Amino acid sequence: MNSRIVTRQHAGFTLMEVVIIGILAAVATPIYMEGVKKSRRSDAQGALSSFASSMARYHTRNNFYTGAGTTGGGDTGAPTIFPTESPIDSGTKFYDLTIVAATSSAYTLRATPKNGQAGDGIIEINSLGVKSWDENDDGDVVDSGENDWSRG
């Protein structure tokens, strides 16, 4: 019996392989991008918490929250006591950190998304520790389910 081994050499992908790769890429890319946005948002939330701690130390030294910003008599705007962007320790910045309101006894801090994070909604924390996230990105944090930092 004479046996021959037949070999077949591929020069590329079959149509079915290309279709499968395309479907996997179409499903995986949005999931990956949402994970990246969530990670950046989490980093900004951590920065806001640290910013709130800086405001508490500022209040301990001065007995008021006013004067920690760059506009409005130093009460609002970019902080002078904390970095102005997040992430704090890396190159590309995805959030601007600002003081939205400050009085002698209260404040509100905000992280506004920008660059690749634009459209993700503002994040806020106030002097009482109340956290808000504008999940539907309509410019406010008063809608149902926006009274925390988690996805509703």
CYANA upper distance limits for C-alpha pairs under 8 A (distance plus 0.5 A):
 13 PHE  CA     17 GLU  CA      6.52
 13 PHE  CA     18 VAL  CA      6.99
 14 THR  CA     18 VAL  CA      6.95
 15 LEU  CA     19 VAL  CA      6.74
 16 MET  CA     20 ILE  CA      6.71
 17 GLU  CA     21 ILE  CA      6.70
 18 VAL  CA     22 GLY  CA      6.63
 19 VAL  CA     23 ILE  CA      6.73
 20 ILE  CA     24 LEU  CA      6.71
 21 ILE  CA     25 ALA  CA      6.63
 22 GLY  CA     26 ALA  CA      6.61
 23 ILE  CA     27 VAL  CA      6.80
 24 LEU  CA     28 ALA  CA      6.42
 25 ALA  CA     29 THR  CA      6.29
 26 ALA  CA     30 PRO  CA      7.85
 27 VAL  CA     31 ILE  CA      7.44
 28 ALA  CA     32 TYR  CA      6.55
 29 THR  CA     33 MET  CA      6.64
 30 PRO  CA     34 GLU  CA      6.63
 31 ILE  CA     35 GLY  CA      6.84
 32 TYR  CA     36 VAL  CA      6.84
 33 MET  CA     37 LYS  CA      6.77
 34 GLU  CA     38 LYS  CA      6.60
 35 GLY  CA     39 SER  CA      6.67
 36 VAL  CA     40 ARG  CA      6.79
 37 LYS  CA     41 ARG  CA      6.58
 37 LYS  CA    117 GLN  CA      6.89
 37 LYS  CA    120 ASP  CA      8.40
 38 LYS  CA     42 SER  CA      6.59
 39 SER  CA     43 ASP  CA      6.78
 40 ARG  CA     44 ALA  CA      6.85
 40 ARG  CA     87 PRO  CA      8.17
 40 ARG  CA     94 PHE  CA      7.74
 40 ARG  CA    117 GLN  CA      8.11
 41 ARG  CA     45 GLN  CA      6.71
 42 SER  CA     46 GLY  CA      6.79
 43 ASP  CA     47 ALA  CA      6.76
 43 ASP  CA     86 SER  CA      7.82
 43 ASP  CA     87 PRO  CA      6.80
 44 ALA  CA     48 LEU  CA      6.64
 44 ALA  CA     86 SER  CA      6.25
 44 ALA  CA     87 PRO  CA      6.94
 44 ALA  CA     95 TYR  CA      7.25
 44 ALA  CA    111 ALA  CA      7.21
 45 GLN  CA     49 SER  CA      6.76
 45 GLN  CA    111 ALA  CA      8.47
 45 GLN  CA    123 ILE  CA      7.81
 45 GLN  CA    149 TRP  CA      8.31
 46 GLY  CA     50 SER  CA      6.79
 47 ALA  CA     51 PHE  CA      6.50
 47 ALA  CA     86 SER  CA      7.14
 47 ALA  CA     87 PRO  CA      7.80
 47 ALA  CA     88 ILE  CA      7.83
 48 LEU  CA     52 ALA  CA      6.57
 48 LEU  CA     97 LEU  CA      8.11
 48 LEU  CA    109 LEU  CA      7.60
 48 LEU  CA    110 ARG  CA      7.87
 48 LEU  CA    111 ALA  CA      7.59
 48 LEU  CA    124 GLU  CA      8.09
 48 LEU  CA    125 ILE  CA      7.48
 49 SER  CA     53 SER  CA      6.91
 49 SER  CA    125 ILE  CA      8.17
 50 SER  CA     54 SER  CA      6.83
 51 PHE  CA     55 MET  CA      6.78
 51 PHE  CA     82 PHE  CA      6.77
 51 PHE  CA    109 LEU  CA      8.42
 52 ALA  CA     56 ALA  CA      6.78
 52 ALA  CA    109 LEU  CA      8.00
 52 ALA  CA    125 ILE  CA      8.11
 52 ALA  CA    126 ASN  CA      8.23
 52 ALA  CA    127 SER  CA      7.77
 53 SER  CA     57 ARG  CA      6.84
 54 SER  CA     58 TYR  CA      6.61
 54 SER  CA     81 ILE  CA      7.45
 54 SER  CA     82 PHE  CA      7.47
 55 MET  CA     59 HIS  CA      6.63
 55 MET  CA     65 TYR  CA      7.28
 55 MET  CA     68 ALA  CA      8.31
 55 MET  CA     81 ILE  CA      8.32
 56 ALA  CA     60 THR  CA      6.75
 57 ARG  CA     61 ARG  CA      6.89
 58 TYR  CA     62 ASN  CA      6.59
 58 TYR  CA     63 ASN  CA      8.30
 58 TYR  CA     64 PHE  CA      8.14
 58 TYR  CA     65 TYR  CA      7.30
 58 TYR  CA     68 ALA  CA      8.24
 58 TYR  CA     81 ILE  CA      8.45
 59 HIS  CA     63 ASN  CA      5.26
 59 HIS  CA     64 PHE  CA      5.39
 59 HIS  CA     65 TYR  CA      5.87
 60 THR  CA     64 PHE  CA      8.29
 63 ASN  CA    104 SER  CA      7.77
 64 PHE  CA    103 THR  CA      7.45
 64 PHE  CA    104 SER  CA      4.57
 64 PHE  CA    105 SER  CA      6.42
 65 TYR  CA     75 ASP  CA      8.16
 65 TYR  CA    102 ALA  CA      6.29
 65 TYR  CA    103 THR  CA      6.26
 65 TYR  CA    104 SER  CA      5.65
 65 TYR  CA    105 SER  CA      6.92
 65 TYR  CA    106 ALA  CA      7.15
 65 TYR  CA    107 TYR  CA      7.27
 66 THR  CA     74 GLY  CA      7.23
 66 THR  CA     75 ASP  CA      5.20
 66 THR  CA    102 ALA  CA      5.90
 66 THR  CA    103 THR  CA      5.92
 66 THR  CA    104 SER  CA      6.37
 67 GLY  CA     73 GLY  CA      7.34
 67 GLY  CA     74 GLY  CA      4.75
 67 GLY  CA     75 ASP  CA      5.24
 67 GLY  CA     76 THR  CA      8.39
 68 ALA  CA     74 GLY  CA      6.37
 68 ALA  CA     75 ASP  CA      6.39
 68 ALA  CA     76 THR  CA      7.87
 68 ALA  CA     79 PRO  CA      6.26
 68 ALA  CA     80 THR  CA      6.09
 68 ALA  CA     81 ILE  CA      6.63
 69 GLY  CA     73 GLY  CA      8.45
 69 GLY  CA     74 GLY  CA      4.85
 69 GLY  CA     75 ASP  CA      5.35
 69 GLY  CA     76 THR  CA      5.16
 69 GLY  CA     77 GLY  CA      5.76
 69 GLY  CA     78 ALA  CA      5.95
 69 GLY  CA     79 PRO  CA      4.86
 69 GLY  CA     80 THR  CA      6.01
 69 GLY  CA     81 ILE  CA      8.31
 69 GLY  CA     98 THR  CA      8.31
 69 GLY  CA     99 ILE  CA      6.88
 70 THR  CA     74 GLY  CA      5.03
 70 THR  CA     75 ASP  CA      7.38
 70 THR  CA     76 THR  CA      6.74
 70 THR  CA     77 GLY  CA      5.91
 70 THR  CA     78 ALA  CA      6.06
 70 THR  CA     79 PRO  CA      6.78
 70 THR  CA     80 THR  CA      7.05
 71 THR  CA     75 ASP  CA      6.74
 71 THR  CA     76 THR  CA      5.76
 71 THR  CA     77 GLY  CA      5.73
 71 THR  CA     78 ALA  CA      8.02
 72 GLY  CA     76 THR  CA      6.26
 72 GLY  CA     77 GLY  CA      8.13
 75 ASP  CA     99 ILE  CA      7.90
 75 ASP  CA    101 ALA  CA      7.39
 75 ASP  CA    102 ALA  CA      6.02
 75 ASP  CA    103 THR  CA      7.98
 76 THR  CA     98 THR  CA      7.63
 76 THR  CA     99 ILE  CA      5.24
 76 THR  CA    100 VAL  CA      6.00
 76 THR  CA    101 ALA  CA      6.22
 76 THR  CA    102 ALA  CA      7.01
 77 GLY  CA     98 THR  CA      5.63
 77 GLY  CA     99 ILE  CA      5.64
 77 GLY  CA    100 VAL  CA      6.97
 78 ALA  CA     84 THR  CA      6.37
 78 ALA  CA     97 LEU  CA      7.08
 78 ALA  CA     98 THR  CA      5.14
 78 ALA  CA     99 ILE  CA      6.81
 79 PRO  CA     83 PRO  CA      7.45
 79 PRO  CA     84 THR  CA      6.68
 79 PRO  CA     97 LEU  CA      7.97
 79 PRO  CA     98 THR  CA      6.49
 79 PRO  CA     99 ILE  CA      6.90
 83 PRO  CA     88 ILE  CA      7.28
 83 PRO  CA     97 LEU  CA      7.99
 84 THR  CA     96 ASP  CA      6.46
 84 THR  CA     97 LEU  CA      5.42
 84 THR  CA     98 THR  CA      7.30
 85 GLU  CA     93 LYS  CA      6.65
 85 GLU  CA     94 PHE  CA      7.93
 85 GLU  CA     95 TYR  CA      6.08
 85 GLU  CA     96 ASP  CA      5.05
 85 GLU  CA     97 LEU  CA      5.80
 86 SER  CA     93 LYS  CA      5.95
 86 SER  CA     94 PHE  CA      6.51
 86 SER  CA     95 TYR  CA      5.53
 86 SER  CA     96 ASP  CA      6.94
 86 SER  CA     97 LEU  CA      7.52
 87 PRO  CA     91 GLY  CA      8.38
 87 PRO  CA     92 THR  CA      8.15
 87 PRO  CA     93 LYS  CA      6.24
 87 PRO  CA     94 PHE  CA      7.31
 87 PRO  CA     95 TYR  CA      7.76
 88 ILE  CA     93 LYS  CA      8.41
 93 LYS  CA    114 LYS  CA      8.23
 93 LYS  CA    115 ASN  CA      8.00
 94 PHE  CA    113 PRO  CA      6.22
 94 PHE  CA    114 LYS  CA      5.56
 94 PHE  CA    115 ASN  CA      6.20
 94 PHE  CA    116 GLY  CA      7.10
 94 PHE  CA    117 GLN  CA      6.18
 94 PHE  CA    118 ALA  CA      8.31
 95 TYR  CA    111 ALA  CA      6.09
 95 TYR  CA    112 THR  CA      5.63
 95 TYR  CA    113 PRO  CA      4.88
 95 TYR  CA    114 LYS  CA      6.03
 95 TYR  CA    117 GLN  CA      8.07
 96 ASP  CA    110 ARG  CA      8.43
 96 ASP  CA    111 ALA  CA      5.94
 96 ASP  CA    112 THR  CA      5.61
 96 ASP  CA    113 PRO  CA      7.09
 96 ASP  CA    114 LYS  CA      7.80
 97 LEU  CA    109 LEU  CA      7.86
 97 LEU  CA    110 ARG  CA      6.25
 97 LEU  CA    111 ALA  CA      5.15
 97 LEU  CA    112 THR  CA      7.11
 98 THR  CA    109 LEU  CA      6.36
 98 THR  CA    110 ARG  CA      5.83
 98 THR  CA    111 ALA  CA      7.07
 99 ILE  CA    107 TYR  CA      7.87
 99 ILE  CA    108 THR  CA      6.62
 99 ILE  CA    109 LEU  CA      5.12
 99 ILE  CA    110 ARG  CA      6.80
100 VAL  CA    107 TYR  CA      7.98
100 VAL  CA    108 THR  CA      5.94
100 VAL  CA    109 LEU  CA      6.09
100 VAL  CA    110 ARG  CA      6.89
101 ALA  CA    106 ALA  CA      8.43
101 ALA  CA    107 TYR  CA      5.75
101 ALA  CA    108 THR  CA      5.68
101 ALA  CA    109 LEU  CA      7.79
102 ALA  CA    106 ALA  CA      6.27
102 ALA  CA    107 TYR  CA      4.71
102 ALA  CA    108 THR  CA      7.12
103 THR  CA    107 TYR  CA      6.82
106 ALA  CA    126 ASN  CA      7.92
106 ALA  CA    127 SER  CA      5.90
106 ALA  CA    128 LEU  CA      8.38
107 TYR  CA    126 ASN  CA      6.04
107 TYR  CA    127 SER  CA      5.75
108 THR  CA    124 GLU  CA      7.36
108 THR  CA    125 ILE  CA      6.36
108 THR  CA    126 ASN  CA      4.67
108 THR  CA    127 SER  CA      6.94
109 LEU  CA    124 GLU  CA      6.01
109 LEU  CA    125 ILE  CA      5.92
109 LEU  CA    126 ASN  CA      6.54
110 ARG  CA    122 ILE  CA      7.27
110 ARG  CA    123 ILE  CA      6.11
110 ARG  CA    124 GLU  CA      4.92
110 ARG  CA    125 ILE  CA      7.23
111 ALA  CA    122 ILE  CA      6.26
111 ALA  CA    123 ILE  CA      5.59
111 ALA  CA    124 GLU  CA      6.86
112 THR  CA    121 GLY  CA      7.67
112 THR  CA    122 ILE  CA      5.33
112 THR  CA    123 ILE  CA      7.18
113 PRO  CA    117 GLN  CA      5.81
113 PRO  CA    118 ALA  CA      5.38
113 PRO  CA    119 GLY  CA      7.42
113 PRO  CA    120 ASP  CA      6.91
113 PRO  CA    121 GLY  CA      7.13
113 PRO  CA    122 ILE  CA      6.83
114 LYS  CA    118 ALA  CA      4.79
114 LYS  CA    119 GLY  CA      8.28
119 GLY  CA    137 ASP  CA      6.68
120 ASP  CA    134 ASP  CA      8.31
120 ASP  CA    135 GLU  CA      7.41
120 ASP  CA    136 ASN  CA      8.35
120 ASP  CA    137 ASP  CA      6.70
121 GLY  CA    133 TRP  CA      7.02
121 GLY  CA    134 ASP  CA      5.11
121 GLY  CA    135 GLU  CA      6.05
121 GLY  CA    136 ASN  CA      7.18
121 GLY  CA    137 ASP  CA      4.76
121 GLY  CA    138 ASP  CA      7.97
121 GLY  CA    139 GLY  CA      7.69
122 ILE  CA    133 TRP  CA      6.35
122 ILE  CA    134 ASP  CA      5.78
122 ILE  CA    135 GLU  CA      8.39
122 ILE  CA    137 ASP  CA      7.65
122 ILE  CA    139 GLY  CA      7.76
122 ILE  CA    140 ASP  CA      8.28
122 ILE  CA    141 VAL  CA      8.36
123 ILE  CA    131 LYS  CA      8.13
123 ILE  CA    132 SER  CA      6.25
123 ILE  CA    133 TRP  CA      4.93
123 ILE  CA    134 ASP  CA      6.93
123 ILE  CA    149 TRP  CA      8.01
124 GLU  CA    131 LYS  CA      6.22
124 GLU  CA    132 SER  CA      5.55
124 GLU  CA    133 TRP  CA      6.84
125 ILE  CA    129 GLY  CA      6.49
125 ILE  CA    130 VAL  CA      5.99
125 ILE  CA    131 LYS  CA      4.98
125 ILE  CA    132 SER  CA      6.84
126 ASN  CA    130 VAL  CA      6.02
126 ASN  CA    131 LYS  CA      7.40
130 VAL  CA    147 ASN  CA      8.00
130 VAL  CA    148 ASP  CA      7.96
131 LYS  CA    147 ASN  CA      6.60
131 LYS  CA    148 ASP  CA      5.38
131 LYS  CA    149 TRP  CA      6.64
132 SER  CA    141 VAL  CA      6.50
132 SER  CA    146 GLU  CA      6.00
132 SER  CA    147 ASN  CA      5.01
132 SER  CA    148 ASP  CA      5.08
132 SER  CA    149 TRP  CA      6.22
133 TRP  CA    141 VAL  CA      6.53
133 TRP  CA    146 GLU  CA      5.72
133 TRP  CA    147 ASN  CA      7.17
133 TRP  CA    148 ASP  CA      6.62
133 TRP  CA    149 TRP  CA      5.87
133 TRP  CA    150 SER  CA      8.25
134 ASP  CA    138 ASP  CA      7.39
134 ASP  CA    139 GLY  CA      7.28
134 ASP  CA    140 ASP  CA      6.43
134 ASP  CA    141 VAL  CA      5.31
134 ASP  CA    142 VAL  CA      8.46
134 ASP  CA    143 ASP  CA      8.41
134 ASP  CA    146 GLU  CA      6.29
135 GLU  CA    141 VAL  CA      8.50
135 GLU  CA    146 GLU  CA      6.77
135 GLU  CA    151 ARG  CA      7.63
135 GLU  CA    152 GLY  CA      8.50
141 VAL  CA    146 GLU  CA      6.11
141 VAL  CA    147 ASN  CA      7.55
142 VAL  CA    146 GLU  CA      6.89
142 VAL  CA    147 ASN  CA      7.85
145 GLY  CA    152 GLY  CA      6.16
146 GLU  CA    152 GLY  CA      8.11
